[in-house]
């Protein structure tokens, strides 16, 4: 069996730039845990490399656009590529976003070169500009030949020629396997084994003893003995639902009323497959173009009434028929709506969202009540607090609209050096109160660039509504906990937190920054 591999380089970056509506030639990198996982050619030309830390990458390319790692986004963007190849040759296997494999077409296209040319032309016509194709006896060799093909070109390894083709390749090709591959590449270079041929010549037992199971697998690949197989995917069912209006509707209420049956059909067809949607994209068309599009998330799963509410919120104007600009799309909708479409972006098994033993009636009543309030005052006007990672109490809290799942939050399980220790404060002021802190002779206390207190705090006063004016002695204090966050992006600069207890027993969390002292939170 001959294998064809289609490779779209730097796909996570391509998908991220498209989602953010950035230009395709923008220098960009995808980060995971502050490590560069992928970067495009303009970024590489500036010295950015996979595996670099965020600060190193930004030092080499200050205008670098940083994109969050989002496998779901990458997979969604790669779906049209799979569909194009699947139309030409059934049995496509998605190895990862940007890389697919399929059995090499036989006599239907005449030769393997003609088959590769046909696939490349079809992808280019569907606006996938950077595509490279490799054909070989095994999956690993086909992937390496695709990575060495020219832009919109192909490279075919003759039958039986895998070992000879791989012999001269550098071991750096293993870095595509992620952290494990980068670690093995570093070790092989230190051992004086710069090519796959050097690795293939080593005894099998010695490689497995030194490099483990992964090293033994790499050795077999380097010898052209890759036994990896791929399973063709089952094309996903068409789960979209849409409704066309003839004539087009100019009223938001008319659109909302008319999509109710379609929303029920959408939920029913998901339920027939034991699925529920937790993420749905709502698109509205006017004059043959999408004029409003937004992806909505649900903390549980969408019902028909939830979808109707989302359509109403998305199209509800402040004045006239329009939509909010979200997800890089949208803007003012000035023409009558002629079509509304529901596209499921995240579906999950219905069994994972089953009702509890006694049902969820009270939760449903709360959600309906809040939805009614949102309908009156706006979707974004009703929000709920959520906790995220950060150093200070104010940075650890944020809010999201009711009914939306929080996304893009800072992880809470990171060390966060300089974080203010517990217990957490009871009150965090939305607008920090003013404060002054002085020593025993009246000099203002401050913190040096090295995080040292210039003098010991002895008196302080809090300036704000409901606070008693005047100075009071410092009964106890702790700190500072300095942090210099996002200084390279013009952030707040060096700031230091102090815990201060006054003579009245009231405890405060004070913040000393470049603009002086302020009160961020209070303890009870």
C-alpha positions as CSV (number, residue, x, y, z in Angstrom):
1,X,0.0,0.0,0.0
2,X,1.4,3.4,-1.0
3,X,0.6,6.4,1.2
4,X,-0.1,10.0,0.2
5,X,0.4,12.6,2.9
6,X,-1.0,16.2,2.4
7,X,0.8,18.8,4.6
8,X,-0.3,22.4,5.2
9,X,2.6,24.0,7.0
10,X,2.1,26.0,10.2
11,X,-1.6,25.2,10.3
12,X,-2.2,26.3,13.9
13,X,-0.8,29.7,13.0
14,X,-2.9,29.8,9.7
15,X,-6.1,29.0,11.6
16,X,-5.3,31.5,14.4
17,X,-4.6,34.3,12.0
18,X,-7.8,33.6,10.1
19,X,-9.9,33.6,13.2
20,X,-8.4,36.9,14.4
21,X,-8.7,38.3,10.8
22,X,-5.0,39.1,10.7
23,X,-3.1,39.3,7.4
24,X,-1.7,35.9,6.3
25,X,1.9,37.3,6.1
26,X,1.8,38.6,9.7
27,X,4.6,37.3,11.9
28,X,2.8,35.1,14.4
29,X,3.3,32.2,16.8
30,X,1.1,29.8,18.7
31,X,1.9,29.5,22.4
32,X,1.2,26.7,24.9
33,X,2.4,27.2,28.5
34,X,4.5,30.2,27.3
35,X,6.4,28.0,24.9
36,X,6.2,28.4,21.1
37,X,4.5,25.4,19.6
38,X,4.2,26.7,16.0
39,X,5.3,29.8,14.1
40,X,5.0,30.8,10.5
41,X,7.7,31.7,7.9
42,X,7.7,35.5,8.6
43,X,8.4,34.8,12.3
44,X,11.1,32.2,11.5
45,X,12.8,34.8,9.3
46,X,13.1,37.0,12.5
47,X,14.6,34.2,14.5
48,X,11.5,32.7,16.2
49,X,11.7,28.9,16.6
50,X,9.5,26.1,17.9
51,X,10.4,25.4,21.6
52,X,11.4,29.0,22.4
53,X,10.1,30.7,25.5
54,X,7.7,33.6,25.0
55,X,10.2,36.3,26.1
56,X,12.9,35.0,23.8
57,X,10.5,34.9,20.8
58,X,9.3,38.5,21.5
59,X,12.9,39.7,21.9
60,X,13.7,38.4,18.4
61,X,10.5,39.7,16.9
62,X,8.8,42.5,18.9
63,X,5.9,42.8,16.5
64,X,5.1,39.1,16.9
65,X,1.4,38.3,17.1
66,X,0.8,35.8,19.9
67,X,-2.0,33.2,19.4
68,X,-3.4,30.9,22.0
69,X,-3.1,27.2,21.5
70,X,-6.6,26.0,20.5
71,X,-6.7,22.4,19.0
72,X,-10.5,22.7,18.5
73,X,-10.1,25.9,16.4
74,X,-7.4,24.2,14.3
75,X,-9.5,21.1,13.7
76,X,-12.5,23.2,12.7
77,X,-10.4,25.2,10.2
78,X,-8.9,21.9,8.8
79,X,-12.3,20.3,8.1
80,X,-12.7,22.0,4.7
81,X,-9.3,20.6,3.6
82,X,-10.4,17.1,4.6
83,X,-13.6,17.5,2.7
84,X,-11.8,18.6,-0.5
85,X,-9.4,15.6,-0.4
86,X,-12.3,13.2,0.5
87,X,-14.2,14.2,-2.6
88,X,-11.2,13.1,-4.7
89,X,-10.1,10.0,-2.7
90,X,-12.3,8.5,0.1
91,X,-10.6,7.1,3.2
92,X,-8.9,10.2,4.5
93,X,-7.3,10.1,7.9
94,X,-6.7,13.3,9.8
95,X,-3.4,12.8,11.6
96,X,-3.5,16.2,13.2
97,X,-4.6,19.7,12.1
98,X,-2.6,20.5,9.0
99,X,-1.6,16.9,8.2
100,X,-3.7,14.2,6.6
101,X,-3.0,10.8,5.0
102,X,-4.8,8.7,2.4
103,X,-4.1,5.7,0.4
104,X,-2.3,6.9,-2.7
105,X,-4.7,6.9,-5.7
106,X,-4.0,4.2,-8.3
107,X,-4.7,4.1,-11.9
108,X,-7.7,6.3,-11.7
109,X,-5.5,9.4,-12.1
110,X,-2.9,7.7,-14.3
111,X,0.2,8.2,-12.2
112,X,1.0,9.2,-8.7
113,X,2.3,12.5,-9.9
114,X,-1.0,13.2,-11.7
115,X,-2.9,12.3,-8.5
116,X,-0.7,14.7,-6.4
117,X,-1.2,17.5,-9.0
118,X,-5.0,17.0,-9.0
119,X,-5.2,17.1,-5.2
120,X,-2.9,20.2,-5.0
121,X,-5.0,22.0,-7.7
122,X,-8.2,21.3,-5.8
123,X,-6.8,22.6,-2.5
124,X,-5.4,25.8,-4.1
125,X,-8.8,26.4,-5.8
126,X,-10.4,26.2,-2.3
127,X,-8.0,29.0,-1.0
128,X,-5.5,26.7,0.7
129,X,-2.4,28.3,-0.8
130,X,0.5,26.5,1.1
131,X,0.0,22.8,0.4
132,X,2.7,20.1,-0.1
133,X,2.3,16.5,-0.9
134,X,4.4,13.4,-0.4
135,X,4.0,9.8,-1.6
136,X,5.9,6.8,-0.3
137,X,5.7,3.2,0.9
138,X,5.0,4.1,4.6
139,X,3.5,6.9,6.6
140,X,6.7,8.4,8.1
141,X,8.5,8.5,4.8
142,X,5.5,10.1,3.0
143,X,5.3,12.8,5.7
144,X,9.0,13.6,5.4
145,X,8.8,13.8,1.6
146,X,5.8,16.1,1.9
147,X,7.8,18.4,4.2
148,X,10.5,18.6,1.6
149,X,8.2,19.3,-1.3
150,X,8.0,22.8,-2.8
151,X,5.1,25.1,-2.4
152,X,2.0,23.7,-4.1
153,X,4.2,20.8,-5.2
154,X,4.8,17.2,-4.4
155,X,7.7,14.7,-4.0
156,X,7.3,11.0,-4.7
157,X,9.6,8.4,-3.2
158,X,10.1,5.4,-5.5
159,X,8.8,2.0,-4.2
160,X,11.3,0.3,-2.0
161,X,13.3,3.6,-1.6
162,X,12.3,4.7,1.8
163,X,15.5,3.7,3.7
164,X,17.7,5.4,1.1
165,X,15.6,8.5,1.1
166,X,15.6,8.8,4.9
167,X,19.3,8.0,5.4
168,X,20.5,11.6,4.8
169,X,17.8,13.5,6.6
170,X,18.8,15.4,9.8
171,X,17.4,14.2,13.1
172,X,15.8,17.6,13.5
173,X,12.8,16.2,11.6
174,X,11.8,14.5,14.8
175,X,11.1,17.8,16.5
176,X,7.6,17.7,14.8
177,X,6.7,15.0,17.4
178,X,6.6,17.6,20.1
179,X,8.6,17.8,23.4
180,X,9.5,14.1,23.3
181,X,11.0,14.5,19.8
182,X,12.9,17.7,20.8
183,X,14.4,15.9,23.8
184,X,15.6,13.0,21.6
185,X,17.0,15.3,19.0
186,X,19.0,17.1,21.6
187,X,20.4,13.8,22.9
188,X,21.3,12.4,19.5
189,X,23.2,15.6,18.6
190,X,25.2,15.4,21.8
191,X,26.0,11.8,21.0
192,X,27.3,12.8,17.6
193,X,24.4,11.3,15.6
194,X,23.2,14.1,13.3
195,X,21.3,12.1,10.7
196,X,18.6,9.4,10.7
197,X,21.1,7.1,8.9
198,X,23.4,7.3,11.9
199,X,20.5,6.3,14.2
200,X,19.4,3.5,11.9
201,X,22.8,1.9,11.9
202,X,22.8,1.5,15.7
203,X,21.8,-1.9,17.3
204,X,18.1,-2.1,18.1
205,X,18.7,-3.2,21.8
206,X,21.1,-0.4,22.5
207,X,18.7,2.2,21.1
208,X,15.8,0.9,23.1
209,X,17.9,0.7,26.2
210,X,19.1,4.3,25.9
211,X,16.1,6.1,24.2
212,X,13.2,3.9,25.4
213,X,10.2,2.8,23.3
214,X,10.0,6.1,21.4
215,X,13.6,5.8,20.3
216,X,13.1,2.2,19.1
217,X,10.1,3.4,17.1
218,X,12.1,6.2,15.6
219,X,14.9,3.8,14.6
220,X,12.4,1.5,12.8
221,X,11.1,4.6,11.0
222,X,14.6,5.6,10.0
223,X,15.2,2.2,8.5
224,X,12.0,2.5,6.4
225,X,10.3,-0.2,8.5
226,X,7.5,2.0,9.8
227,X,4.5,-0.2,10.5
228,X,2.2,2.6,11.5
229,X,-1.3,2.4,10.0
230,X,-4.0,5.0,9.8
231,X,-7.7,4.5,10.0
232,X,-9.9,6.4,7.6
233,X,-12.3,8.7,9.3
234,X,-16.0,8.5,9.1
235,X,-17.3,11.8,7.6
236,X,-19.3,13.7,10.2
237,X,-23.0,13.9,9.7
238,X,-24.6,17.1,8.5
239,X,-26.0,18.6,11.7
240,X,-26.5,22.1,10.5
241,X,-30.0,23.6,10.3
242,X,-31.1,26.7,8.5
243,X,-34.3,28.6,7.5
244,X,-34.7,30.9,4.5
245,X,-37.2,33.8,4.6
246,X,-39.0,34.8,1.4
247,X,-39.5,37.7,1.4
248,X,-36.6,38.7,3.8
249,X,-37.6,39.9,7.3
250,X,-36.9,43.3,8.6
251,X,-38.0,42.9,12.2
252,X,-36.0,41.2,14.9
253,X,-39.2,39.9,16.4
254,X,-40.3,38.4,13.1
255,X,-36.9,36.7,12.7
256,X,-37.0,35.4,16.2
257,X,-40.5,34.0,15.9
258,X,-39.7,32.4,12.5
259,X,-36.6,30.5,13.6
260,X,-38.4,28.7,16.5
261,X,-39.3,25.6,14.4
262,X,-35.8,25.4,12.9
263,X,-34.3,25.5,16.4
264,X,-36.5,22.7,17.5
265,X,-35.5,20.7,14.4
266,X,-31.8,21.4,15.1
267,X,-32.1,20.1,18.7
268,X,-34.2,17.1,17.6
269,X,-31.7,15.9,15.0
270,X,-28.9,16.1,17.5
271,X,-31.0,14.2,20.1
272,X,-31.7,11.4,17.5
273,X,-27.9,10.8,17.5
274,X,-27.7,11.0,21.3
275,X,-25.9,14.3,21.1
276,X,-26.3,17.8,22.6
277,X,-24.7,21.0,21.5
278,X,-22.7,23.1,24.0
279,X,-21.3,25.5,21.4
280,X,-23.4,26.8,18.4
281,X,-22.6,29.3,15.8
282,X,-25.5,31.5,14.7
283,X,-25.2,33.0,11.2
284,X,-27.5,35.5,9.6
285,X,-27.4,36.3,5.9
286,X,-28.6,39.3,4.0
287,X,-28.1,40.0,0.2
288,X,-26.4,36.6,-0.1
289,X,-23.6,37.4,2.5
290,X,-23.1,36.6,6.2
291,X,-23.7,39.9,7.9
292,X,-23.8,38.6,11.5
293,X,-22.0,35.6,13.0
294,X,-21.3,34.6,16.6
295,X,-20.4,31.5,18.4
296,X,-22.4,31.0,21.6
297,X,-21.4,28.7,24.4
298,X,-23.7,27.2,27.0
299,X,-22.7,26.0,30.5
300,X,-24.9,22.9,30.0
301,X,-26.4,22.4,26.6
302,X,-28.6,24.2,24.2
303,X,-32.4,23.7,24.0
304,X,-34.7,25.2,21.3
305,X,-35.7,28.1,23.6
306,X,-32.0,28.9,24.3
307,X,-31.2,29.1,20.6
308,X,-34.2,31.4,20.0
309,X,-33.0,33.7,22.8
310,X,-29.5,33.8,21.3
311,X,-30.9,34.8,17.9
312,X,-32.8,37.6,19.5
313,X,-29.8,38.8,21.5
314,X,-27.5,38.6,18.5
315,X,-29.8,40.7,16.3
316,X,-31.4,42.9,18.9
317,X,-30.3,46.5,18.1
318,X,-29.7,49.5,20.3
319,X,-31.3,51.3,17.4
320,X,-32.4,49.4,14.2
321,X,-31.6,45.9,13.2
322,X,-27.9,45.1,13.7
323,X,-25.7,42.7,15.6
324,X,-22.8,43.0,18.0
325,X,-19.3,42.6,16.6
326,X,-18.1,39.3,18.0
327,X,-15.6,36.6,17.1
328,X,-14.0,38.8,14.6
329,X,-17.3,39.0,12.6
330,X,-20.5,41.0,12.6
331,X,-21.0,44.7,12.6
332,X,-24.1,46.6,11.7
333,X,-26.8,44.6,9.9
334,X,-28.6,47.1,7.8
335,X,-30.4,44.9,5.3
336,X,-33.4,42.6,5.8
337,X,-32.5,39.1,7.0
338,X,-33.0,36.4,4.3
339,X,-31.5,33.3,6.1
340,X,-30.5,32.1,9.6
341,X,-28.3,29.1,10.1
342,X,-27.4,27.1,13.2
343,X,-24.0,25.4,13.0
344,X,-22.9,23.1,15.9
345,X,-19.3,23.8,16.8
346,X,-19.1,21.6,20.0
347,X,-21.2,18.5,20.5
348,X,-21.1,16.1,23.3
349,X,-22.8,12.8,24.2
350,X,-26.2,13.4,25.8
351,X,-25.4,10.9,28.5
352,X,-22.8,13.3,29.9
353,X,-25.5,15.9,30.6
354,X,-28.2,13.7,32.1
355,X,-30.5,15.1,34.7
356,X,-29.9,14.4,38.4
357,X,-32.1,11.9,40.3
358,X,-34.6,14.7,41.3
359,X,-34.3,16.6,38.0
360,X,-33.2,20.2,37.5
361,X,-36.4,22.1,37.7
362,X,-35.1,24.9,40.0
363,X,-32.0,25.4,37.8
364,X,-34.2,25.7,34.7
365,X,-36.4,28.3,36.4
366,X,-33.3,30.4,37.4
367,X,-32.0,30.2,33.8
368,X,-35.3,31.2,32.3
369,X,-35.6,34.1,34.8
370,X,-32.2,35.4,34.0
371,X,-32.7,35.0,30.3
372,X,-35.8,37.1,30.6
373,X,-33.8,39.8,32.3
374,X,-31.2,39.6,29.6
375,X,-33.8,40.1,27.0
376,X,-34.9,43.3,28.6
377,X,-31.5,44.9,29.5
378,X,-29.1,43.1,27.1
379,X,-27.1,39.9,27.0
380,X,-23.8,41.4,28.3
381,X,-25.5,43.4,31.1
382,X,-26.1,40.3,33.3
383,X,-22.8,38.8,34.3
384,X,-21.5,36.3,36.9
385,X,-18.1,36.3,38.6
386,X,-15.5,33.6,37.9
387,X,-12.0,33.0,39.3
388,X,-8.8,32.8,37.3
389,X,-5.1,32.8,37.9
390,X,-3.2,35.9,39.0
391,X,-1.0,37.4,41.7
392,X,-3.4,40.0,43.2
393,X,-7.0,39.6,44.2
394,X,-8.2,42.0,41.6
395,X,-6.4,40.2,38.8
396,X,-7.8,36.8,40.0
397,X,-11.4,37.8,39.4
398,X,-13.3,38.5,36.2
399,X,-16.9,38.1,34.9
400,X,-18.6,36.6,32.0
401,X,-22.1,37.0,30.6
402,X,-24.7,34.7,32.2
403,X,-25.1,31.6,30.1
404,X,-21.6,31.8,28.6
405,X,-18.8,29.5,29.5
406,X,-15.6,31.3,30.6
407,X,-12.9,31.0,28.0
408,X,-9.4,32.5,27.8
409,X,-8.9,32.6,31.5
410,X,-5.5,32.5,33.1
411,X,-4.9,29.0,34.6
412,X,-5.3,28.8,38.4
413,X,-2.9,25.8,38.9
414,X,0.3,27.8,38.0
415,X,2.8,28.8,40.7
416,X,2.3,32.6,40.1
417,X,5.5,33.8,41.8
418,X,4.8,36.9,44.0
419,X,1.2,35.9,44.6
420,X,-0.4,37.4,47.7
421,X,-0.7,34.6,50.3
422,X,-4.0,33.6,51.9
423,X,-6.4,33.9,53.4
424,X,-8.1,35.7,50.5
425,X,-9.7,39.1,51.3
426,X,-13.5,39.4,51.7
427,X,-13.9,42.6,49.7
428,X,-12.1,43.5,46.5
429,X,-12.9,47.1,45.5
430,X,-13.9,47.6,41.9
431,X,-12.3,51.1,42.1
432,X,-9.3,51.0,44.5
433,X,-9.5,53.4,47.5
434,X,-6.8,56.0,48.0
435,X,-4.3,55.5,50.8
436,X,-1.2,57.0,52.3
437,X,1.6,55.2,54.3
438,X,4.4,57.0,56.2
439,X,7.1,56.1,58.7
440,X,7.4,57.5,62.2
441,X,8.7,60.9,61.0
442,X,6.2,61.3,58.2
443,X,8.2,60.2,55.2
444,X,6.3,58.3,52.6
445,X,7.1,54.6,52.5
446,X,8.0,53.2,49.1
447,X,9.6,50.1,47.5
448,X,12.8,50.0,45.6
449,X,13.3,48.3,42.2
450,X,14.9,45.4,44.1
451,X,11.7,44.9,46.2
452,X,13.0,46.4,49.4
453,X,11.0,48.7,51.7
454,X,12.7,52.1,52.1
455,X,11.5,52.5,55.7
456,X,9.2,50.7,58.1
457,X,5.4,51.6,57.9
458,X,4.2,53.2,61.1
459,X,1.0,55.2,60.2
460,X,-1.5,55.0,57.4
461,X,-4.9,56.3,56.3
462,X,-7.5,55.1,53.9
463,X,-9.3,57.7,51.8
464,X,-12.7,56.5,50.5
465,X,-16.5,56.4,51.0
466,X,-17.5,55.1,54.4
467,X,-13.9,55.3,55.9
468,X,-13.1,57.3,58.9
469,X,-10.7,60.2,58.1
470,X,-7.4,60.6,59.9
471,X,-4.3,58.6,60.5
472,X,-4.0,55.5,62.6
473,X,-1.0,53.5,63.8
474,X,0.1,50.3,62.1
475,X,-0.5,47.5,64.5
476,X,1.0,44.8,62.2
477,X,2.1,44.5,58.6
478,X,3.5,41.9,56.2
479,X,5.1,42.2,52.8
480,X,6.0,43.3,50.3
481,X,5.1,40.9,47.5
482,X,6.5,42.6,44.4
483,X,5.5,41.9,40.9
484,X,6.5,43.5,37.6
485,X,3.9,42.3,35.1
486,X,3.9,42.8,31.4
487,X,6.6,45.5,31.5
488,X,7.5,44.8,27.9
489,X,3.9,45.7,26.8
490,X,3.6,48.9,28.8
491,X,1.9,47.2,31.8
492,X,1.5,48.6,35.3
493,X,5.2,48.2,36.0
494,X,6.6,47.3,39.4
495,X,3.9,47.0,42.1
496,X,4.1,45.6,45.6
497,X,1.3,44.3,47.9
498,X,1.3,44.8,51.7
499,X,-1.0,43.4,54.3
500,X,-1.6,46.1,57.0
501,X,-3.6,45.9,60.3
502,X,-4.6,49.1,61.9
503,X,-5.0,49.9,65.6
504,X,-8.8,49.4,65.2
505,X,-8.3,45.8,64.1
506,X,-9.3,46.3,60.5
507,X,-7.0,44.6,58.0
508,X,-6.3,45.9,54.5
509,X,-4.5,44.8,51.4
510,X,-2.5,47.9,50.2
511,X,-0.8,48.3,46.8
512,X,2.3,50.4,46.3
513,X,3.0,51.3,42.7
514,X,4.4,54.1,40.6
515,X,1.3,56.2,41.2
516,X,1.5,55.9,45.0
517,X,-0.5,53.9,47.5
518,X,-4.0,52.4,47.1
519,X,-6.3,49.9,48.8
520,X,-7.1,46.9,46.6
521,X,-9.1,44.8,49.2
522,X,-10.2,44.6,52.8
523,X,-10.2,41.7,55.3
524,X,-12.9,41.0,57.9
